[in-house]
Amino acid sequence: MKMNYGATFKRLREDKGLKIVDLEQPSISRSLIGKFEKGHTRISADRLDKLLSDMGVSHDEFLFLGGETNNNYIYMLLREMGVQSGKPQEKKQLEAMIFKATNDMRQGRGGISARFIRDFGLMIQGALAEEENLQIYDIDIVKKHVRPAVNF
């Protein structure tokens, strides 16, 4: 399935409560943004990255939210993580993923995506350590980090 960049961009913009006019710039007109969102035109990677940055969204996060899996930092690390049941093997994979994301952050790689992966991994790690009969949203670390994002 091919990613619809314009539709993904529009969904992100609307989720953030922004109007097209809020993102307009001297080199990026409202018309261009509107046509891009409707799939009537393309936009350069530089312009797209500038618009995403203005919305506080990294390129990797944009691709992740659009379902693009190729060469995507977030998908790569989530795939490596493979945590499903909390078995010792999966817990080791989770620890390795958190370590890799933390290392990437220290070495200036991954950016916001590395931080997202590390925090996501820590959240899962915390959830696995909690009582198994709790609902995921009742776990303290999930309430702190995930619920606010879901409510956004």
HURANOR-V413234 format. One record per backbone hydrogen bond with DSSP energy under -1.0 kcal/mol. CO is the residue of the C=O (numbers start at 1). NH is the residue of the N-H. If there is no record, write none. Layout:
# HURANOR-V413234
co:CO nh:NH
co:CO nh:NH
This chain:
# HURANOR-V413234
co:3 nh:5
co:4 nh:8
co:5 nh:9
co:6 nh:10
co:7 nh:11
co:8 nh:12
co:9 nh:13
co:10 nh:14
co:11 nh:15
co:12 nh:16
co:13 nh:18
co:14 nh:17
co:19 nh:22
co:20 nh:23
co:28 nh:25
co:29 nh:33
co:30 nh:34
co:31 nh:35
co:32 nh:36
co:33 nh:37
co:34 nh:38
co:35 nh:40
co:36 nh:39
co:44 nh:48
co:45 nh:49
co:46 nh:50
co:47 nh:51
co:48 nh:52
co:49 nh:53
co:50 nh:54
co:51 nh:55
co:52 nh:57
co:53 nh:56
co:58 nh:62
co:59 nh:63
co:60 nh:64
co:61 nh:65
co:62 nh:66
co:63 nh:68
co:64 nh:67
co:69 nh:72
co:72 nh:76
co:73 nh:77
co:74 nh:78
co:75 nh:79
co:76 nh:80
co:77 nh:81
co:78 nh:82
co:87 nh:91
co:88 nh:92
co:89 nh:93
co:90 nh:94
co:91 nh:95
co:92 nh:96
co:93 nh:97
co:94 nh:98
co:95 nh:99
co:96 nh:100
co:97 nh:101
co:98 nh:102
co:99 nh:103
co:100 nh:104
co:101 nh:105
co:102 nh:106
co:103 nh:107
co:104 nh:109
co:105 nh:108
co:110 nh:113
co:111 nh:115
co:112 nh:116
co:113 nh:117
co:114 nh:118
co:115 nh:119
co:116 nh:120
co:117 nh:121
co:118 nh:122
co:119 nh:123
co:120 nh:124
co:121 nh:125
co:122 nh:126
co:123 nh:127
co:124 nh:128
co:125 nh:129
co:126 nh:130
co:131 nh:134
co:135 nh:138
co:136 nh:139
co:139 nh:143
co:140 nh:144
co:141 nh:145
co:142 nh:146
co:142 nh:147
co:146 nh:150
co:147 nh:151
co:148 nh:152
